[in-house]
Structures are given as structure tokens and as C-alpha cells.
Amino acid sequence: MANNRNNIQNLKPFKKGYDKRRNVTGANRKSWSAFNLKCKAEGIEPLTKNELITTLNYIFNLTENEIEQFKNDVELPYYLRLLLADFTDKKIGPKIRQDYRDYIFGKAQQDIDHTIKGKSLIDWTN
């Protein structure tokens, strides 16, 4: 029982102030680089912004039947299949399509009415 880390007798609360057992730096960031190195070793290329924009432009031009075919193609990257499923979802589809359209082409300019109850605000530019 002395070496069992799950034993209640081995659990000790942290001391107030500095305690060498406390991790004050947060999560170990090596896991991200280790994941990236593993993907690179397996030949998985990172997605570039240009590739994403090109792919989204193609998706915007697909028919509904073509999207359904691509959604079920297990050879495609999983995230792309999830994205295609989201595009055709009745609840979140319009929001997803609008967000990606704004990402590619930029958000449409929205005019703002600068009046209060029909009265013009003070012009500070003079």
C-alpha cells in the first residue's frame, strides 16, 4: 500500500505558497510538437490557408448529391467530411456557410445609422 498512488493515505494536500509538486507552468506543450512530428513522419501534410480557401470554393460549387458522395468517402480527411456534414445540416448549415463565406470574401459592409430618435449626432470631425 505504501507505493499505491491511489491509496487515500498517500494523497497529501498542497502546502500554502510554493510546493514543488504543484505545476505552475500549465500543460506540457511538448504534446503539440510531438503530435506534429508524428504526423510529419507519417507523411501527413499540414493544411495551408490557400488550400483551405480553394477547397471551400469548390465546396460552394458542389451539388447536394456531390456533397453526399464526398461525405461518405472514407478516403477524405475526417475534418473535411465533418465540414461537409455541417454544410448540409439544417440547423447549423446556414451559419457555417455564412461564416466560411465571410472568411473567404470578407464580411459585407454594414451601414450604421448614427442617429438617436431621428436626431443627428454631433459631428466631431470639424
PyMOL commands that set and color helices and strands:
alter all, ss='L'
color gray80, all
select helices_A, chain A and resi 8-10+30-41+49-60+64-71+78-88+93-105
alter helices_A, ss='H'
color red, helices_A
select strands_A, chain A and resi 115-116+119-120
alter strands_A, ss='S'
color yellow, strands_A
deselect
rebuild
show_as cartoon
